[in-house]
Amino acid sequence: MKFMLAVVAVLILAIMSSAIAVIYSKHQSRKLFVELQKLEKQIDELNVDWGRLQLEQSTWSSHGRIEKIARNKLHMTLPKANEVIYIK
């Protein structure tokens, strides 16, 4: 009789331990899922920023803008045909 009570007590402990482990793993899974969602949102925001920065870079480095700055601020001009020297 005592043996049966001991077996039942061990089985109850095993079931309780298993239930607690399931609850803990489910909680961890939910926490990780929430963190994953936050990271995916951050990835989306960073991708938008990256696209904006690429567009801004292409705007700032356009040939027309560079030439305009060279002419206006640096007072650069295209050389005349007789001012060009060819080196062989």
C-alpha positions in Angstrom: 0.0 0.0 0.0 2.8 2.4 0.9 4.5 1.5 -2.3 1.4 2.5 -4.3 1.2 5.8 -2.5 4.8 6.5 -3.2 4.3 5.7 -6.9 1.2 7.9 -7.1 3.1 10.8 -5.3 6.0 10.4 -7.8 3.6 10.4 -10.7 1.8 13.5 -9.4 5.1 15.3 -9.0 6.1 14.3 -12.5 2.9 15.6 -13.9 3.2 18.9 -12.0 6.7 19.3 -13.1 5.8 18.6 -16.7 2.9 21.1 -16.5 5.2 23.8 -15.1 7.7 23.2 -17.8 5.0 23.5 -20.5 3.8 26.8 -19.0 7.4 28.1 -18.8 8.3 27.2 -22.3 5.0 28.7 -23.6 5.8 31.9 -21.8 9.3 32.0 -23.2 7.9 31.4 -26.7 5.5 34.3 -26.3 8.3 36.6 -25.1 10.6 35.6 -28.0 7.7 36.1 -30.5 7.1 39.6 -29.2 10.8 40.4 -29.4 10.8 39.0 -33.0 7.9 41.3 -33.9 9.8 44.3 -32.5 12.9 43.4 -34.5 11.0 42.9 -37.7 9.4 46.3 -37.2 12.8 47.8 -36.7 14.1 46.1 -39.8 11.3 47.7 -41.8 12.0 51.1 -40.4 15.7 50.7 -41.2 14.9 49.6 -44.7 12.8 52.7 -45.2 15.7 54.9 -43.8 18.2 53.1 -46.1 16.0 53.8 -49.2 15.7 57.4 -48.2 19.4 57.8 -47.7 20.2 56.2 -51.0 17.8 58.6 -52.7 19.3 61.5 -50.9 22.8 60.4 -51.9 21.9 60.1 -55.5 20.4 63.6 -55.4 23.5 65.1 -53.8 25.9 63.4 -56.1 24.0 64.1 -59.4 26.2 65.4 -62.2 24.2 68.5 -62.7 24.5 69.5 -59.0 28.2 68.9 -59.0 28.7 70.9 -62.1 26.6 73.8 -60.8 28.6 73.9 -57.6 31.9 73.8 -59.5 30.8 76.7 -61.7 29.3 78.9 -59.0 31.3 78.3 -55.9 34.7 77.2 -57.3 34.4 79.4 -60.4 35.4 76.5 -62.7 34.7 76.5 -66.4 35.3 74.2 -69.3 38.6 75.0 -71.0 38.6 76.3 -74.5 39.8 74.1 -77.3 43.1 76.0 -77.6 43.7 75.6 -73.8 43.6 71.8 -73.9 47.0 70.1 -73.9 47.2 66.4 -75.0 49.9 64.3 -73.5 51.0 61.2 -75.4 
